[in-house]
Amino acid sequence: MNRFEPNLRIPGPTSLPPSVRAAGARQMINHRGPEFAAMLDRILTGMRPYFGTTGDVAILSCAGTGGLEAAVVNVLSPGEQVVGISIGAFGDRFAKIAEAYGAQVTKVSAEWGHAARPDEIRETLRRTPGVKAVLLTHNETSTGVMNPVAELAAAIRDEAPEALVLVDSVSGLGAVPFEMGAWGVDVAVTGSQKAWMSAPGLAMVAASPRAWAAMETARMPRFYLDLRKHRDALVTGETPWTPAVAVLYQVDEGLRLMAAEGREAVFLRHEACAAATRAGLEALGFELFAEPEHASRTVTAARIPADLDWKAFNGEVRQSGVVLAGGQAHLAGKVFRVGHLGSVTVEEILGEIAVLEGVSLRHGRDVEPGAAVGAAYRAAAAVLGLTRAAVGSGT
């Protein structure tokens, strides 16, 4: 990272690698021509393994929330029974989208900081006959919790085998393993500004054969977000509407970088950065918000101590070049969040922890100099099995 640029540690948009930024500055091409068709094919070929599917992936020019709306309106009809499993602000949003289009939503909310429980989902489905779909959040950035989607989807299949499983993986896909086919997920959504190391502007949506079949009878209104139009346009290497070409350039380059690194190495890097972040924050005396067994590998939330002047502390952190995210909804002013997804290295995480350590010392917090950076390094090394020199270089 250029030393004059901020160490952007928010859950998205994420920092862009130099080659991705350069790709976004390219001249436009004909989005109905062969060059665009070849690029679209490269993107879909490179992205499918991260979804865990060999099926079609629709690329929508909208934010991730638009992708969630597409997931809802393409497979559901007004009045149908939906169960919304929420573990935070974005789970709440998913349920609100379904309600806005007339679905009858039964909401199941876990305590913030905790993952959803398969037994609670089973019990809800037993008490709610005729459920058409269940909404799940894979990675909840408002709390730093990652749901065990494979377990939750299995519970849904056990109790309501006909129900469609719709998953918001906007901030998970591309950074952690996701097996849409093997887990029985029917619709999965992600966004360009997260693990894909690109600017905001694209939502990618994949659907199972069951979901494609449901689209033929679904009656919620749709036009721009009609996934069938996207599937039909793919036959000729196009999108049905004018796409965000510059962002597609970036996703194309981001996928090239990810292919060069290797999918398993991408996952391991994210795991190491998450481990380093958690260890460093704890060594600084911050209490982590998420239950440890379901801690996210792309964003960490930590409680703000009651005796800490957070506004002054965070202001100094920002002046030192590190940009953190605040809490959302009722957690505003109570937690801060650290994003570690996309174009992120262990070296950048160590730099962030070093800044937090220095600011902590200047604010009189009981911190041992060097301890937090050391803890973060050891946590990353334990994941990666690398030497200090290799971890420090971010390789």
Number of C-alpha atoms within 10 A of each C-alpha: 15 7 7 7 10 15 22 23 23 23 24 24 20 25 24 21 19 10 12 23 20 13 20 20 12 12 9 11 12 10 18 14 12 14 12 20 19 12 17 22 15 14 21 19 15 17 22 16 16 17 26 18 19 15 14 19 25 24 28 27 25 18 18 26 19 20 26 28 20 23 29 25 25 25 26 26 22 17 13 16 22 26 25 27 27 24 29 25 17 21 25 18 16 24 26 17 19 27 18 11 17 17 24 19 21 18 18 18 17 15 11 21 22 22 29 26 15 17 12 16 21 19 12 18 22 13 10 14 11 14 21 20 24 25 26 28 31 27 32 29 30 27 31 31 31 28 22 17 25 16 14 22 23 18 20 23 18 12 16 20 14 14 20 26 26 27 26 27 26 29 32 27 24 28 25 23 16 22 16 24 16 10 17 18 28 24 28 27 31 28 34 31 27 28 29 27 29 33 23 19 20 25 23 24 26 26 25 22 12 15 21 19 12 17 18 11 12 18 14 18 14 13 11 13 22 18 27 16 15 20 19 13 15 19 10 12 20 22 23 20 14 11 17 16 20 20 23 24 24 26 27 25 24 26 22 16 18 21 14 11 13 12 17 12 16 22 16 18 28 27 24 26 32 28 26 30 31 26 23 28 23 16 21 23 16 17 16 23 22 21 16 12 12 17 26 29 28 29 31 28 30 23 18 20 13 8 7 13 11 16 10 11 15 19 13 19 20 17 10 16 17 22 20 18 19 19 19 18 9 10 16 11 14 17 24 24 25 26 30 33 34 30 22 25 21 28 20 21 29 25 17 25 28 20 19 24 25 18 18 21 15 11 14 9 15 10 15 12 14 13 15 25 26 18 23 28 26 22 22 30 21 14 16 18 13 14 11 12 9 14 20 19 11 15 14
